[in-house]
Amino acid sequence: MCASECSLLVPTASARFQGSAALGEDVGRLKYVSGAREEALRRLGIETVGDLLTHIPRRYLDFTHALTIEQAPLGEVCTVVAQVDRVTLKHPRPRLTVVEIMLVDDTGVLRLSFFKQPWMAKQFAQGDRLAVQGKVEFSYGFKQMASPHVERLDDAAQGGGIIPVHAATEGLSAAWMRRIVSGALETVGSFADALPARFRARRGLMSASRALRAIHFPQTMTERDQARRRLAYEELLYLQMALRLRNDVNLLDVPPVEHTTGSHVDAYAAALPFTLSDEQRDAVCDIVRDMTDASRVMNRLLLGDVGTGKTVVAGFGLAVAADSGTQACVMAPTSVLAQQYAVSLGSLLNQAGISWALLTGATPPAERADITARLCAGTLTVLFGTHAVLSDDVVFRALTFVVIDEQHRFGVSQRNALRTKGTGADLLVMTATPIPRTLALSVYGDLDTSIIRHRPVAGAGVSTSLVSSSNRDLAYDAIRRALAEGRQAYVICPLVDASDSADELDDVAGDTEDDGQTARSLHNVHDEVGRLSTVFPEATVASLHGRMLAHEKEATIDAFRAGTIDILVSTTVVEVGVDVPNATVMLIEDGERFGLATLHQLRGRVGRGTHAGTCLVMAPTPPKGKRSVSSERLQALEHTEDGFALAELDLKLRHEGEILGLRQHGGVTLRFVDLDDDMDVIEAAHEDALELLRYASSLQSVATMPMRHRIIDRYGDVFKEVSGG
């Protein structure tokens, strides 16, 4: 048989298959990529062709709507195309440089100003044709833009259209990025789409290969938006599937526990000193229904605002475990919170005849040995604790119910390390951080959700006021009046010690560029204790922070709860889990350095009893006429008590990973999704993920295997963290 006849029996790979394979190739194999440009791409985290094609432009120069200088409206952001007439480097005062570029066209003159960027003077020369995008102002007889985005137009851009501007780095300009991406798209061609056609048709989505072309080089901005929508849907769908599959990996071949209800649940309900609200009752029903369902293991998120009674609701699950003759464990991120659980639930469990214990790093060795022995023997039903419950010596006889509070403070591996101490244990995760529905569906899509929005017992409530740093006496007067009435106060500081760096704060970075407070030192616990002891010589002032030993923190909280400490100076360690109804005033120093969720949680520590609470947020007054992100955040806090409304605003102002702490705990942030605008896409992806897993639970079929590979490629760390593979 001749060679030509043999070749007919071995079909060549289809172009679409070759394109799909090319996505995984090393980026160094692309045209234009070598030397410094290859190093620059790798610094950006781009290792493969697929990485490059999902490195989407950060903005676009829309020449289809480019204006002449005369047409550019004052006070609006627009794109102008004009020619460089003159470049000047000025030194108006020491250590300040200003580069002025005068642009001209047939209709007028536009002045560009760049501050403290002297190198810009060498970037452009007379005759260069530039596209500039920025806000147009009028000053000294000229239209001008201050620090606009500037792009030198190459030959390809002279004809107009839409030019993408990719994030670049040293050694790799935006123009070179366009060339490299264009070459990559040519190499990949049309590749196979892992997303089933019926889902694309149902949601009106373009193909994957078309979406990548359109997101980089759109013909219209509408096409760009459609491409982003396709990529956002795919990102959300794959994340949803990854989270669900992660649970499947952990629960593979694990029989669910069929819990029962009986006398302990009845006794626990009878012990409650109040009637459950409708929302609490609904949440209890969700938990009990899941726990008594023999067909599946429970994975539920209990989401509630400050003071909505999540703890009491979780207690019903503990009682169900007791009725089933098994054990339960509640893990909290701090000893303060674990101790608060023991205080708030302990008496109720005692009345219901349910044994319990508290285990933290401060538990004495002899007591710890007794607790672990009782757990192993099965004579201890409920264990409250911190990370200490993860220790190898903590062995349960029959752990079937796990509660993890403020779960975003734990890594996925820690969550599952506790769960593996019991076969088929039901899981309830809780958070008092209000989360927008979009974020809950996206990041907690693997969990069924119960929400408690309203306080069952309103308490006296809390009023919030912003106080300028220059009016500190007003805050001290409020504390003084509270002490005179026999009440107590909190003072919150962002730092523990004066030597701490503000850059290490794990909440928000602040808005120093906006409020002009770059050089201002932040308050710290140690110095503040000394200062307040002088201001309030008749009061007992003590400190609380995360660097204290566990037994020291517990002793301090006990003393504050008992009333022997008048003013507690603390970091955000009191954000959750501290319930001292006699504390009625909170002063938060440097309030602009905290996120809305944290501020809302903190003020929830006062006004919890029969006495009204006052929260005073100290922050510098922004310069006249200027609004910063921090000032918007604080004004919203002052006028809004709804934690979920604040969460929605926080999402608009900050990245979702910053709100949930995902960066610190190995979570996944979203590249293409706009959680503020993509509600319809998020819900569609959530619905479709559930449908896909109903008929293809492991994605092992021929039709869904490409999708499984894409999910593992994108979210492989989710699986590795859980399974170690």
N, C-alpha and C positions, 0 to 999 in steps of 0.2 A: 504493500500500500504506500503510495507516495506521501510526501510531507504535506502537500496541500490537502489531500483527502483526510489525513490524520487531524489536521487543524480544524476540520469541520466537526469532528466529534468532541472537541474541547471548547465549549462556548466561552467567549471572553466575558469578563465582568461587565455588567451594564454601566452606562455612564453615571446613573444615579447611585449605584453601589460604590463606584470609584469615588464619587463626590463625598459620600458619607464617610468612607474610609479616610479621605483627605483631611477631614475635620480633626482627626486625632494625630495628624503628622506634626513633627516638630516645626516650630515657627521658623527656625533657622534655614529650612529648605526653601523658603519663599524667595521670589525675586525681590531684589533690593535689600534683603535682610542679611547683613554680615557685619562683622566688626563692631563699631560703636553703636550702630543702629540695633543690632541683635542684643547687645548688653542693655541698651535702653529699654527695649521691649521686655526683657526679663525683669528689669527693675520694676516695671509696671505690673508684674505678675502674669505676663503673657508668655506661656510656654508652648502652646499648640496653636494650630490654625483656628480651631474652634474658640480658644480663648481670645484670639485677635478679633474674630468676627462678633463676639459678644461684648467687646470693648467699644461700646456705642458712643457716638459723638455727644459731647456735653452741651453743644449748642449748634445752631445753624444760621448761616448768613443767607437770608432770603432775598435774592436779587429780583425775584418776581415782584417784590414790593419795595425795591430800593428807591430812594427819593433823591432828588437834587437837593442841594444845600438850601435853595430858596423854599422848597416844599417842606423841609423838615420842620415839624411843629414844635414850638417851645413847650417844655415840660413833659414831653413824651419820649419814650425809648423807640428809636427807629434805626434803620440801616441807610447809610449814605455812601455812595461810591464817588470818589473824587481823586484828584492828583496832588501829589506833594509839591508845594511851591517853595517852602523854606523849613529848615529844622534848626532850632536854637536851644542851646543849653544855658540855663540861667542859674545864678546863685543869689537869690534874694536876701538870704541871711545865712549865717554860719550853720553848717551841717544840714542845710536844706537845698536840694537841687530841684529844678523844674525844667522838664523838657517840653518845649512848645513846638508843635508841628502845624503849619498852616496849610490847609487843604483848599484847593480852588476847583471850581468847574465853571461852566458858562453862566451860572446864575448867582454866584457869590463866593464868600470866604467862610471857612469853618476852622476854628482854632481848637486843637487838641492839647490838653495839659496832662502831664504825667509827673507825679510828685515822688521824689526819692527813688527814681529809676534812671540814673544818668546813662546807663547802657542803651536806653532807647534811642539816644541821639545818634548812635552808630548803626542802628537797625534799618533806617530808611534814608533815602536820598532824594534830591529833587528829580521829579519826573516819575517816581514810583506811583503806580495806581493802587489805591488802598480801598478796602471796604471797612467801614467803621460802624460799630453798633454801640449805642449808649444813649443817655438822656441828654436832650438838647436844652441848653440854657442860653441866656443872653447876658453879656457882660462887656463893658468898655467898648461898645459899638460893634461887637462881633457875636455871631452864634458860636457856641463852644460846647465841647464835651470834656468832662473830667474823667480821666483814666478809662476810656472806652475800650472795648475789645477791638483789636486791629488785625486785619489780615491782608497781607500783600497778595494781590491777585496774580496768579500765574496764567499762562496762556489758556489753560483749560477753563478758567473762570471768567475770561473776558466776555464771553457771550451771555452771561447772566445765569439764571437758574438758581438752584439752592446748593450752597457749598457747606459741607459738614465741617465742624471744628472739633477734632478729637482732643482729649486730654493728652498733652505731650510731656516730655521731660528733657533733661539735658542730653543733647546729642540726637534728638528726634523731634523735628518741628511738626506742626500740624500739617504742613504741605507734604512732608515725607510720609506721615501717617496715611494721608489720602492715597498716595501712590501705592503704599504697601497693602492697604486694605483692598484697593481696586485689583491689585494683582492676586490677592488671596481669593477674592470672589471669582476671578477668572479661572483660577486653579480648581476651585471646588465645583464650579458649574452648578448644575441642578442636582440636588441630592435627595435621597429618600426622606420622606416626612414620617417621623415616628408616631405622630399624633393620628389616631384613627380618623378616616375621612368623614365619618358620620358626625363626629364631634366638631370637626372644622365646619362642616355644612350647617350644623345646628346653631353654632355661635357666629356664623358669618366671618370666619377667620381666613386670612390668606395663607398660602403654604409657607413652610419654614424657610425654604431657599429664597422665595420672593420677599419674605419679611426681612431677612438679613440684608438683601440688596436695597430694599426701600428704607431701612433704618439708617443705612450709611449714605445712600445717594438717592434721596427721594425726588420725584418729579414735582410733587406738590407737598405742602405741609399737611394736607389731609391724608395723603398716602403715608407720610411719616407717622401720623397718629395711628393709622390703622396697623402699621407694622409694629409699633410699640405695644398696641393692644394685643396683638398675637403673641409677642414675646412675653408680655406680662401674664397672659393666660397660661402659657406653657410653663413659666416659672412657678406660678401658683399651683397649677395642677401637679407638677412634679414634686413640689414641696409637700403638698397634701399627701400624695402617694408615698413619699419617702417616710413621712411621719407615721402613716398607717402601717406600712410594711415594717417599720422599726418595731412597732408593737407586735406584729405577727411573728417577727424573729424571736422576740423575747418570750412570746406565749405559745410558740410552736409546740404542738403535742402536749400542752399543759391543760389538764382538765380544770374547768372553772369550779369554784367552791359554791355549793348551793346552801347559802345561809338560811337561817330560820329566825322568826321573831317570836317573842314570848314574854315572860314575866319581867325580864330585865328592861326591855324596851318600855313596857307599861310603867314600871317603877320610875324609870328615868323621866318619862313624860310627866308623871305625877309630881316629881320633885321640882320641876321648873317653877320659879316664882312668878311667872307671867305666862300669858297666852301667846302662842306663836302667831306671827303675822301670816297673811296669805302667801307671801313670797317665801317665807321660811318653811311653811307647810309644804309648798310645792317642791322646794329643794329637798326636804326630808323624804317626800314620796319618791323623787327621782333616785335618791341614794338607796333607799330600802328596796325599790323595785329592781335596781341593777344588782344589788347584793343577793337578792333571792332568786335571780334568774340563773338557772342551771345551764343555759346555753352559751353564755359568754362571760368573759372576765370584765369587770367594770374598769373603765378609764374615764373619769369624770373631773371636770374643772368646776369648782365652786367659786364664783366671782362675785365679790360684794364690796360695797363702799365701806368707808370707815364707820364702825359702830353698828353694822347691820346684823350682827349676831351670827356670823358664820361658825364660830366656835361651838355654840349650842347646837347648831344643825349637825356639825360633824360628830357631836357626842352621840347622836342617834345611831350612827354607824358603829361606834364603839360598843353600844348596847346590843346591837344585832350580833356582833362578833361574840359577845358574852353569852347571848342566848344560844348560839351555835356551838358553844363549848370550845371556842378557839380563842386566838389572841389578836390584839391590835397594837399598832405602834404609831405614834405621832411624832414626826421629826420637824423641828423648827431651826431656823438658821442661826439663832443666837440663844444664849442661856437665859437672857432676859425674857424672851418670848416663850421659851420652853417652861420657865418658871411661872409665867402668867397663865399658861394652860393648866398647870397643876393647881394654881390658885382658883381659877374660874370654873374648872370642870371637876376638880377633886371632890368637893363636897357633894356635888350632884351624883357622881359615881358612887360615893359612899352610901348615899341614901338609896341608890338602886342596887346595892349589894355587889358592886363590881370592884375588884381589887385593882390597884394602880400603883405606879412608882415613877419617880423622876430621876433620870440619869443624865448628868452633864460632866464636863471635865472637872468640875469642883466636887463631885461626889466622893466622899471618903472611901478608901480602899475596902474597908470592912463592909460598908453599906453596899458598895458596888458588887462585892462578892455575893452578898445575900440576894441582891436583885437578879444577878445573872443565874444564880442557882434556882431561884423560883421561876424564872422564865423558862429555863431548860426543863424543869419538872412540870411546867404547865399550871402551877398554882398562882401565878401572877397573870392577870388578863390584859391590862393596858399599860404600856410603857410610853411616857413622855420623855423627849430627850433632844439633844443636839446631834452634831456629827458623831458624838460618842456612841450612838446606837449602831454605828457602822462597824465598830470594832469586832475583831474575830471572836472575842470571848462572849459577845452578845449573841446567844443562840436561843431561838424560840422553839418551843415544842410544836406549836401549830399556828404560825402567823398567817392570817387570812385577810387582814384589812390594814392598809397602809395609808396614813394621812401625811401629806407633805405641805407645810405652810410656807407662804412666800416662796413658791417653788422656783421662781426665776433666779433666786439667789444660790441655787444648787446647780451643779452640772448634771447633764443627763446621766453620766456614769454613776454619780452619787445616788440619784433617784432610783436607778435600777439596782444598785448594790443593796439597798434596803429591801427592795421588792423581792429579790432573789432569796432572801432569808425565809420566804414562805412560798410554797408551791401554789401557783394560781391565785395569789393574793390580789384582792380588789384594791384599786388605787383611787384615792381622792386627793387632788391637788387643789390648794386654795391660795388666793391672793386677795389682799385688801387694796391692791393698786388697781383702780378702775382702768379698764382696757377698752378702747373703742371696738365695736363689733367687727370692723374690718380687720383689725390687728388680731383679735381673738380667733377669727376664722382662718387667718393666714398662718399664724405661728403656732396656734394651739388646735389646729384642724384635726389632730388625732384624738382629741378629747371631746366627749359630750359635755355640754355646758349648762350649768344652772346659775342664774343670776339673781342676786338680792340687791335691789337698788335703794330701798328705803329703810330707815331705822325703825325697828319695831317699838323701841322705847326712845322717844325723841330726846330726852334729857333736857337740860336747860339751854343747850345750844351754845354756839361760839360766834362772836363778832370779830371780824378781821379788819385791821387798819394798817395802812402803810405809814411809816414814821420816817421822816428825814433824819439823817445822821446828826444834823444840827439841832434837832429837837429831842435829844436823848432824855432830857429831864422828864418829858411827858411819859416815856416808857417807865422810867424809874418810879415816878409818882404812882403809876398803876400798880406796880409791884408792891410799893409801900402800903397802899390802901388795902391790897389783898392780904398782906401779912398782918395788918392791924385788925382784920376781920377773922384772923385765925386760919387763913388759907395758905396755900403754897404756890410756888412758881417754878417754871422751867426757863432756863436761858440756853439757847442753842447756838453753838459755834461751828464753823466749817472745819476748823483745824484743831488738833489735839495740843500741839506745841508750836511755839514761835518759829522753830527751825524747820517745820514742815513746809513743803512746797505746795503752792496753790495748784500747780500743774497736776498734782496727784489726786485731786478731788475726783471722785468717780461719779459725780452727778452731772453737772454741766460745766463747761469751760468758762462760762461768763461771757460778757459782751464788752470787754475792755476797750475794743476798738470803737464801740459806740458810745460808751458813757464816760470815756476819758479818765477812768479810774485805774489805769495800768499800774501806777506806782503805789497805790493804796494797799497797805498791809491789811490782812484779814485777821479777824478775831480768833483766838485760840483758847481752849478750855483752861489751861494752866494759868495764863495771865488773867483771865477773866475771873477766876475764883479769888485771886488776890484783890483785884479791883472791887468786886462786889462785896467782899468782906469789909472793905473800908467804907463803901457807900452805905451798906446796911450792917453796921456794927452789932446791932441787937439780934441779927439773924444767924442761923447756922447754914453755912454754904458748903456744899460738897460737889465733887466732880464725878462724872461717869463717862467712860469712853471705851472703845473697843480694845485698847491695849492693856486694860486691866485684866488681871487673872479672873477666871470664871467665878471663884468664890468671893472675890472682892466686888464684882458687879452685883452678884446676888445679895450680898450684905448691904450694899448701898441702896438697891431697890427696896429691900425689906425695910430699911430705916426710913426711906422717903415715904413708903406706903404707911408706915407706923406714925408718921408725923414728926419724927425727931430731926429731920432735915427740912429746912424752910425753903431754900433755893437750890435747885439741882442744875448745875452747869454741865451740859452734855453735848456730845456730837449727835448725829442722827441715829445713834444706837437705840434711842427711845422711840424711833419712828413707828414701830409696831410693837404690840404686846404689853405696853405699860398702861395699867389702868389704875389711876389714883384719883378718884372723884373729888378729893379735897383740893387738888391742884387746879387753879382757875385762871392763871395768867401764864402766857408763854411769850417770851421775847426771842425772836429769831434774828441773830446778827448776820449781816452780809447776805440778806435774803436773795439778792440777785444771783448768788452762786448756787442756788438749788433749783431743781426742776419743779414743775407744777405738782407732779404726783407726790414728791417728797414733802413739799410745803403743805399740801392737803393732808397727808398722813400725819405730819407733825402737829398741825393745829387740832387734829382729832384727839389729841391727848388731853385737851381741856374741855370743859363744858360737858363732861360725861355723866355728871350726877345731877343733883337738884340745884346746884349753883351755876349761874351763867359763866361762860368762859370768855376770855379776851386774848386774842392773838395779835401781837404787834410785830410787824415785819420791818426791820430796819434796813434801809438801803439808801445809797446816794441818790440825790435828785439829778436826773439827766440834764445836760446843758439845754438851755432854753431853745425851744423849736426843734429839738431832736427826740426821736422815739427809737428806743432800742428793743430788741427781743425781750430782754429782761424786764423792761418797764411794762411791756404788753402782758407778760406773764404775771407780774405782781398785781397789776390793775385787774386782771381777770380773777385772780385769787380773792381780791378785796370785794368783788361784786358778785361772785358765784360760789354757792355752797355745794352744788351738784358735782360730785367727783367725776361722773361720766362725761359731763359737759366740759370739765377741765381737761380730761384725758383727750377729748377730741381736739381741743385747742393745742394741747401739748404735742399732739401728733403733727399738727400743721407747722409747729415751730421747730420741732426736733426730729431726728431720725429715729425710726422705730427701734433700732438696736440700742440706742441710748436710753430709751424709755424702759426697756425690759432688761437691760444689762446683758444683752446677748453677746456683746463683744467680749465681756469678761468670762463668759461661761460656755464658750464653744458653740454658740448658736449660729443661726444663719440669717444674714440680712438680705434684703430684696433689692435687686439691681434695676429691674424694669418697672416695678409696680409703684404707682402713686396711691398710697393708702387713703389719701384724702379724696381722690376723684374716682377711684376704680372699684367702687362698691359693687357694681353690676358684674364686673369681671371676677371679682373675688368670690361672689356667691355662685356664679356659673362654674368656676373651677372647683369649688367645694362640692357642689351637687354632682358634677361629672366624675370627680374622684371617687365618691361613694358608689356611683353606678358602676364604674369600671371595676372596683374591687368586689362588687357583688357577683359579677360573672367571671372575673379573672383575678381571684384573690392574690395570687402570687406572681402574676404577670409572666408566667412561664410558657404561655402558648406562643405559637409561631407569630400570630398577629400582634401580640403585645410585647414580645421579647425585645424589639428595638427600643421601646419605651423604657423597659426595665434597665437596659444598658445606659440609656441617657440619664435616668434618675440616679444610678449608681455613680456615673461619671461626675454629675453635678453635685450630688449630696452624699458622696461616699463616706465622708467623715461622720455623718449621722449614724451610719451602720457600724463603722469601726468603733465609735465611742461606746456602742452598746454591746456588740458581739465580740469585739477584740479582733475582728477579721479585717 
